[in-house]
Amino acid sequence: MSKMRQVLEAYHPIVHLLMAGTVFVQLTQSMSIPFLAIYLGETTKLSHAYIGLIIGAGPLAGTVGGFVGGILSDLFGRQKLMFFSLLAMACSMIGFITLAHPIGLLVISMVMGLAASIFATVSKALMGDLTPEQKRFRVFSNRYLASNLGFAIGPMLGAFWGISGSNLAFVLTGVSLVSFAVILVVACRRCGVTDNSGENGEVERASLGEIWQVLRRDVVLLTFVTGGILLVTVYGQMSVTLSQYLRENFSEGVALFGTLMSVNGFTVLLLQIPVTRLVERYSLFARIAGGAVLMAIGEVGFAFSSNWVWFITAMIVFTLGEILIIPAEYAQIDEISPANMRGTYYGAQSATMLGSFLGPWAGGMVLTAYGGPVMFGVMGVLALVSLIFYWLGRRMHEQRKQPRNAIVETAM
């Protein structure tokens, strides 16, 4: 009992609520959003490429969510912005099952991606405001685990209940979003949380103009971002093309896809911490290279798998690649960024989310034209090609540091 009390007292009640809400919303979303490509394929006559375009438009719109969210939170306040972004996400879920026009679906996806990005940005800022600095890293780590917990359980529950990708799943997600929005607003008022609460009055953020200028000037950053775009193309919205392939080529493709999504979530939950600790002694490039190779192997595994066991094995290998790459990419940017421009450099890294648009769209075109095995093979090649850019960026960064080291040695 005392242990539970210590856990509850460690963080602000609103932080606990945001954690619980993340699990709940991710759990219901994972019964609907990953199955959106399957749903659209069954209820419309749209091509794989256009379905990929619709789904990829969400993350593309979401790339500006952090900047828009910062501006809007100054105008309206964080609580109102979180409330209306959750409502916009709920309306988008209903829109997916009520609209059939391609342009309408494209707009709905963009609204969904923008609203989700704004909510993530503003809610993380609020969590930071309500948490002492020495505890923030653990809070954000727990948030990532909470997200994966919901994503791991949701697809399996949806498959068990037989509602994954159905109208009911989208409605359930919409209801959960509205419920969370109302509970969050009421809880903030009862806890006396205002937009000025906490230790951080301002959230460091960069403008789009600043990001564009730094990308033009810093070739190392531009090279890393290019490599990141290629990698995100492979893993950012991998579920879109995989779900389309499984639905069309396997009798129990939808159930298999739900299982694979849960395998992805559980692999992150179980192996993220031990794998991260295991590879800490290796260089950042070695971690990214290992991750890219594992993702390429996973893609080849998808191409040649013919039963559930092989698909699950390929997904575990693919997910291990993700676990290696994602934190290493952030650390790579942190290493090359000047101390007074860290926010701008992290903002520039958000350009890698362009890959979440390119993956479903380009992957859908290859899938339509050449079939699944070729499409998976192309994605595997892209993962390996990205290493060329990371290697070039690493080499230029080392060369850039040499004159500084020489000056230091001369001074000594």
Secondary structure, 3 states (H helix, E strand, C coil): CHHHHHHHHHCCHHHHHHHHHHHHHHHHHCCCHHHHHHHHHHHCCCCHHHHHHHHHHHHHHHCCHHHHHHHHHHHHCHHHHHHHHHHHHHHHHHHHHHCCCHHHHHHHHHHHHHHHHHHHHHHHHHHHHCCCHHHHHHHHHHHHHHHHHHHHHHHHHHHHHCCCCCHHHHHHHHHHHHHHHHHHHHHHHHCCCCCCCCCCCCCCCCCHHHHHHHHHHCHHHHHHHHHHHHHHHHHCCHHHHHHHHHHHHCCCHHHHHHHHHHHHHHHHHHHHHHHHHHCCCCCHHHHHHHHHHHHHHHHHHHHHCCCHHHHHHHHHHHHHHHHHHHHHHHHHHHHHCCHHHHHHHHHHHHHHHHHHHHHHHHHHHHHHHHCHHHHHHHHHHHHHHHHHHHHHHHHHHHHHHHHHHHHHHHHC
